[in-house]
Amino acid sequence: MILSVIGSSFFSYFFALIFGFNQNTFFGCFLFFLFIFVYLILRKKSDIASYLKKFWQVLIVGVLVYIIYFAALYPAIFNLYNGYFVMGGPNWQDTAMHLSIIQSLTQGNFPPSAPYFSGAALSYYYFSDLHAAIVGAFTGKFFPQVLVILNPFLAAAFFFSVFALTYQITKKKIFSVIPGIMAVMYGNLGFVNLIMELLKGESNYVGLITTNAFNFDKYYLQMTPMADYFLQNRPMMVGLPAFVLVVLLLISTKKTSRGYLSKIFVAGIITGALIKFQLFGFVVCWIFFGIYFGLKLILKKIKFTKLFKYVFVYGVPSLVVFFLFSLERIGDRSLINIFLDSFSWGSWQRHGVLWLSLFLVENLGLGFLLYIIGFFIKRLWRKIEILSIYIMSFVIVLIPLVMKFTIYEFDMLKFFYYLIPLICVLLTVYFSEYKNKKIAIYIFVFIALISSLSSINMLMHSYFNKGEGYLRSDYEAGIWIIDNTPEKSVFVTMPTVRSAPSDIGGRLRIISYINWPHSHGFNVGVDNVFTRVADVEAVYATGDINQVKLKYGAGYVFYGKEEKGKYPESEKLLDSNKDLRLIYNQDGTKIYEIF
């Protein structure tokens, strides 16, 4: 499943560079992959039939995971409710950014400029959104429900990947299903705060969860549950299952195994591809490769010549893709420059050992405690595959505790999410060795349930919350923009989270909600997020558009609810400006063309 996402995205990307980002290009790509799919089905039909017969229960669970996430997303993404379109639950913020990337690609922004920072190349690892835009290219002008369809697919892929890795190690089906569910539903101890509120008796569960997911507090809870990532964090949706798949491929490589070198090669391709899907995934895959084969060398399982061969087979496809895309510049800096500028020793936040310990326990929960205890009680790490996963998990824990190299400090917490599937796998190894299998299963299911409560609350919050995303007038203005303005047009808007010109119209904004471009590297230099905010606010404060026209090539000024709310007097200034022509005026929304 993950290979299909990665392969189709890269294949379509390179073909789109040659033939254009359009339906004809992607239809040709679709026929190519359809041919390969049918060929593989016919060639492996006996193996597939055997697999379905053996693992049909697992497939049903995977389908249920898809249905659960689909049900949580369906009412939460661009669903019409009481005269406005919902962008509810955890989707209120980052989903808007991903929607703007997807829609701008669909509307011809290719090779892409950053829709939230016009004029700059889209250097963000956006290929998960590219994948959605490819699907969206077949659906017409505007199809936000592509997220409702695709996001649950990636949640199911994560379940299958964790199941496959665990089954490879334990060869026990039921013990491998539990960690798959646990990983895709893992969460913090935020459910305790919800229970405390329920005990007060002031509101019922639905009333509380509709307005609050209880995933954060002002003390230690800083990691949102895993369900939040599979509802709206599209890069991590690919990064997590891809990392697990790489681990699976690498630990499956034995000299006696059929095609063991090809597995390492495929793992290298996936690792390299993550540079455009989820950068941290690229890093953790390389770390695991080094740990696993380093241990094999130390324990004399392989010789230097064999290690060199593995490094070559894994490293060539991985590093080729890395250098192909890592040369892109973000503003006036390279990716390496941003890393060095942001690097510092010490944890992502300056706290003592006690605070950091409580942070790990409250955010990673009961499963984390048992994972630590299990290392000392059950010496299952004597097996090299399990020892490698244990060492990898410790390294992942340590990275955010000893260094920071991201602009936005909380991005370092993404490493802990890569820890979660490893915890689930290691807990499975621990419980599967108990003599009384029935009791072990009951205990493991109980732990998985406790670990899933916060994610269940997040899914319910997504389902019930009716946060306002876009007005009907925003939708109508966005569709009008698609029909009546050129592709890649640059709009002046307020630096808001949601904006009709980009999210619906697929056009570019001078500056969006500041946190996105700021954390993506546009925080310094002559042209940065702060200078752009000042420039667009000057337009609404004074009505003068000369600077944004010359500096950014702005072609239109958008005046909607957000702009009117902060600058109510701006309408008169814009109406009286002779360098502007009013071309759209409906339901309180105006669009001006710049001469």
N, C-alpha and C positions, 0 to 999 in steps of 0.2 A: 504493500500500500504506500509506504513512504518512498520506495524506489520509483513508483509511478508518479508521485508528486514531484520529486526531484528531477527525474529524467525528463518528464514532459515539460517542466518549466524551463530547463536549460535548452532542450532541443527547440522549443518554441521561441525562446529568446533569440537564439542565433539565427533561426530562419526568419524571424520578424525583422532582424537587422538587415537582411538581404531583400525580403519581399514585402516588408511593411507589416505593421501591427493591425491586421484586419481578419475578417471572417474567412476569407479564402486561404490565407496562410495557415490558420489554425485548423481549418477543415482538412487541408493536406496533411498536417501533422497528426490529426486524429486518425485519418485513414492509415497512416504509417504505423501508429501504435496499435490500431485495431488489427492490422495484419500480423504484427508481432504477437499480440495477445492470442489471436486465433491459432497461430502456429504453435505457440507454447501449450495451449490447451490440448490441441491434437497430439502433440508430441508427448505430453506428460499426463494424458487423460487417465491412465491407470493409476499413476501416483496421486493425482488429484482426487480420484474416486476413493482411494484408500485413505487419504487424509481426511476427506469429508466424513467417511464412515467412522474414523477413529476420533475425530475432534468436533463432531457436529454440535455437541453441547457447548463447546467453547465458542463456536461461531454464533450460537444463539445469544450467549452472554455479550459478545461484541455488538450484536445488533441491538440488544437492550441498552447498552451504553450509548449507542448512537441515538436511540429513541429518547432517552432521558435528556441528553444535551439538546437535542432538537426541540423537545417540548419546552425546555427552559428558555431557549433562544427565540422561538417563534413569536411570542407576544412581546419580546423585548427589543427587537430590531425593526425599526421603521414600520410599526404596526399602528394603523389609524385608530385613535381613541379620543372620544370627546372633542373632536375637531382639530386635534394635533397628532403628530406622528411621534410615537414613543421611541426613545432611546434610553431604555431603563436599565435598572440594576447596575452591574459593573460595566455595562457597555456605554455609559454616558460620556466617557472621555476618550480612551485610546481607540475605540471603534470608529470614532469620527475621523481620526488621523488615517487609519487603514482604509476607511471608506473613500477618503479624498484621494489616496494613492490609487486605489482600484479604479475609481471612476475617472480619474484623469488619464490613466493608461487606456481605459476603454474608449475614451474620447480623443485618442490620438496623441497623447503626451508620451511619445516614444521616439528615440531613447529618452527616458524620463528626466524632466526637471523636477525639483522638489516642489510639490504643489503648495507646501506651507512656507516656502522660502524661494520665491520665483527667481529665475535666472541662474540658480545653482543646480548642478547635477544632483540627482537623487542618489546619494552615497549610502543612505541607510540600507540595511540588509532587508530588501523589500520583496524578495522572490516569492515568499508566501502570498503576498498581495498580487504579484504578477500572475501566479497560478489562478487566483480568483478572477483576475481581470481577463484571462484567457477564456474562462467559462463565461464571464459576463459579456464578452464580445459576441457571443451567440444569442444573447437574450434581449438585445435592444438598447434603448437609450439609458435606462437606469434600472438596475436590479439589485438592490441592497440585500435581498433575501438569499443571494449567493452565499453570504456568511452563515445564514441559518442552515444551509445545505452542507457546506464544506467543513465548518468548524467541528460539528459532531463526528464527521468522518475521521478527522485527525485525533479526536479523543478516543475513538474506537481503535485507531492505529496504535496509539500509546498502550492501550490495554493489551492488544495482541502482541506487541513487542516485548512487554514485560512478561507476559505469559510465556512466550517463546524462549526468552533468556532463562527464566526460572525452570522451565521444563528441560532445557538443555542440560542444566546442572543437576536437577533432582530426579528427572524422569517420572514425576508423580503429577498426574493431571489435576486433581482437586487442589493439591497444595500449590499448584502453579496458577490456577484461576484466581485464588484469593488475593495474591499480591498484585495481579493485574488490575483487579477492581480497586484494591487499596491505593495503588499508585495514582490512578486517574481520579480518585476521590479524596486524596490525602488533604489534611487541613490542620490548622493550629487549634489552640485551646479557646478560641473565641466563643465557642458554644457555651462555655461556663458563664460568660457575661450575659448571654441570652437567658440561661436558666435563672440567674439571679434576678433579671428583670421580670421573668414570669412569676417568680415567687412573691414579688411585690403585689401581684394581683391587679395591677392598674390597666393591663391590656392583655389580649389573648395572643397566641402565637402568630396568627396571620397579620394582626394589627402591627405587631412589632417587626416582623420580618419584611413587611411591605416597604418600610421606610429605612430599615437598617439591617445590613447583612451580618453585623456583629463579627466582622473579620479584623477590625483594628481597635486599638485603644491608645491612650496617651502614655502608656508605660512601655510594655515590651512587645506587644503584638504589632509587627511591622510587615510580616509576610502574609499576603492574602492566600486563601486556600487554593489548592491546585485547580479546583473547578473554575476559579476566576480566570486562570490562564487559558483554559480550554473553551472559555466563553468569548474571550476578546483579545488575548495576546497572541497574535498570529505567528510571529517568529518562533516563540517558544513552543507552539503547537507542533511545529516541524522539528525543532531542535531536540526536544526531549525524546520522542520515539526514534529519531535518527541516531542519537547517542547510544540508546539501548541496543539498536540494531548493529551498530559498529562493535559494541562489546560482544554481542552474540557472534558476529562473524569472526572476530579475532580469537575468542576462546574455542571456537569450533575448528581452529586450524591445527591439525596434527598431520605429521608426514604421511600417516596411513590413511588420512581422510581423502576422499575423492574431491579433487578440485580445490585443495587447500590454498594454493597460491591465488587462485581466482577469487576466493573469499577475501583474502587480504587486499587484493586489487580493488574489489568492489567497496570494501571498507574505506580504502583511500579515496575513492571517488566520492563517496558520501561525505567523508570528512572535508574534502576540498569544497564540495558544494555548500557546506554550511557557512562558508564565508559570506554568502549572499542570502542565507536563510536565517541563521542565528550564530553570531560570531563566537559567543561563549561555547557553543556546541563544538565548534572547530577546535577550540583550546582544550576542552576536556577530553575530546576524542584522542588528540595527540598525547595528552598526559597518560591516558590509559594504555595506549600503544606502548609508550616508553616503560611504564610500570610492568606490564604483562611480559613483554619480551626481555626486559631487563632482568626480571626475576628468573625467567627461563635460562638466561645466560649465567646468572649467578649460581643457580642450582644445577648447572651443567646439563640442562635439558637440550640445549642447542649450542653450537659452536659459533665463533665470530663470523665465519663465512656464511653460515645460515642466517645469522642476525643481519648481516649486511644485505643479503638477498631480500629479507623481509622489509628492511628499511627502504630499500630501493623500490620494491613492488608497491608498498604502501605510500611512500613519500612522493614518488613521481606524479601520480594523478592528483594527490592532495595539494602539493606545492605548486603545480602548474596552474590549477584553478585559483589558488591563493594569490600568486603573483599576477595572474591575469586581471584580477579585480582589485587587489590591494593597492595598485598604483594610482587609483582614483584619488583626487584631492577633494578635501572638504573645506571650502573656502580657500584660504591660502596655505592650508596644512595637509600633510599626508596622514594616513591612519597611524603610522608610527609616531609622528610628531604629536598627535593628540594623546596617544598612550603615554609618551614621555612627559608631556605637559601636565597630565592628570595624575601621574604616578606619585605615590607617597607611601612610606612604611607606616604600619599601624592599621587598625580596623577601620571599616567604613565610617564608623562613628567612634568618637573618643569616649570610651567607657572602661570601667574596671572589669576585672575577671568575674566578679559576682554578677554584674549586670549582663555581661555577655553569656554567662552560663544560664541565667534565667531566660535570656532571649532565646537560646537554642531550645530549651525545654518547652517554653510556652509556644514557640512557633513550629517546632517539629514534633512536639507531643510525646505520647506514650511510646510510640514506635521507636523514637530516637533513644529513649532511655533503655528499652529492651535491646536495641541494637548494640549499645555500648556494653551492657551487662553480658550479652551473649558472647562477645568476643573473649571474655575471660572464663565463662562457664563451659562453653562448648568449643573445643579446639578443632573446629571443623576447618579452620584456615590452614590446616596442614596441606590441603589440596591447593595446588598452585592457582587454579581459576578463582577459588573463593578468597585466597590470600590476596590476589591481585585486586579483587573488588573491594576487600576491606581496606587495603592501602589506598586505593583510589578514593574511597569514601572519606578517609582521614585527610587526604590532601585537599579534597573539595571543601571540607569543613574549615581547614586552616587558611585557605586563600583569602576569603573576606576578612579573616581575623588578623592577618599579618600585613596585608597590603590593600591599596585602593588604586585603581587605574582607570576609573570611569569619571566622566564629567559630573553626572548625576550620581551621587554617592549610593543611593538605594539600588542602582543597577547591579551593584556587587552582590546583592542578595540572590540574584538569578543562579549563582553557583549552588546555593542551598537547594534549589529546585532540582538540579541535576543529582543531588544527593538522594532525593526521595526514592526514585526507583531502585537505587542500590540498597537502601534500607529495607525496602519491601522484599527484595530478592534474598538478602541475608537473613531476614526474619523467617522466610520460608525454609531456608536451609536449616536453620535452628530448630524449627518446630517439626519439620519432616523427619528428623532423626529420633523423635520421641518414640518409645516402644508402644505406648498406648495411642494409636493413631486417632481414634475417635475423640478422646479428650483433647489431644493436640489441635485437632481441627476446630473444636468448639472454642477453645481459648483463642486461637488465631482469628477466627471469625469475629469474636468479641472485640479483639484489639483492632481489627480492620474497621469494625463498625464505629468504635470510639474515635478512631482516626479520621473517619469520614463525616462526622457530624457537622463540622464547619463548612465543608463543601456542600453537603445537603442543604444547609441553610443558605448558602450562596446561590444554589440552583433555585431554591424557592423564592429568594429575593428577586432573582432575575425574572421569574415567572410572574410574581405579583406586582412588582414595582412598575409604576406608570409615569416615570419621569419624562418631562417634556423634552423632546429632542428638536423637532422642527415643526413650524406652523404649516398649515396648508398653503399659506401664501409663500412660504419658503420653497415648498415643493413646486408650485406653479412657476415661481421665478426661476428656479433651477432648470426646469424643463424648457422654459423660454430661452434661457441662456444657451442651452444645447442647440436649439434650432436657429438662433439668430446671432451668435457671436462666433468668430473663428476659433479653431482649436489653438490651444496654448495661449489664449488671451490672458492678460495680466489684469487682475482686479484689485482695486483699493478696497479693503474691508477693515473692520476693527479686528484686533488680534484676539479673536474668540476661539473657543473650542469647536463650535459648530458654525458652518457658514454655507449657505446655499450655493454660491458661485463655485466652490471647490467640491464639496461633498456630494452635491446633486448635479451641478453643471459640469463638473470635471475640468474646470479652468484653474488657473494658478493665482495664488494670493501673494502679495508682497510679504506679508508676515501673518502667521497664524497664532494660535495659543502658544505663548513664548516657550513653554517647557519642551516642546517637541524639537524645534530647531536648536534650542540651547543645548540640550543633551546630545544632539547629533553632531555637534562640533562647530556650530555657528555662534559661539559665545564670545569670541574674541576677533580681533582684526578690525580694519577700517569699516567693512560692511558686516555688521553683526546684528543680533536680534534687537539690541537696545536702540541702535541708530534707526533701524527700520520701524520700530514701534513709534519712535518720536516723529518720523517722517509721515506715517499714515495718520497719526493723531493730529498733526499739523494741518492736514487736508481738511479734516472735519472741524477743527478749531478756527481755521481762517478762510477756508474755501479755496485756497491757492493750490493748484495742481501742477504747477510748472516743474517743481523738483521731482515729484514721483514719475512724471512723464519722461523727463530727461534721464533720471538716474536708474529707473527700473523698467522703462518702456511700458508703463501702465496705460491701458486702453480704456478702462471703465472704472467708474466709482459706484460702489454698491451702498445703498442707504436703506437698511432694514431695521428690524426691531432692536438689535443690539446697538447699532450706530445711533439710532434715535434716542435710545435710553440714556446714553452717555452724552450725546451732543444734540439736544433737541433744537438748538438754534441753527444747526448746520444746514438744515433744509433750505432756509432762506438764502444762505451764502452760496450753496450749490446751484439753486434755481437762478440766481442772479449772475452767475459766472458765465461770461460770454464764450469761454473756451470749452464749455460743456454743453451737451445737447441731451435733453431728457428723452430717453427712448423706451422706457418702461415705467408705468405708474399704475399699479394695481394693489388694492388691499393694504395700503400703507407702505408698500415697498417701492422704492424708486431705483432705477439704474440710469446712470449718465454715461454717455460716450464722450471721451476726451478727444478734442480736435487735434 
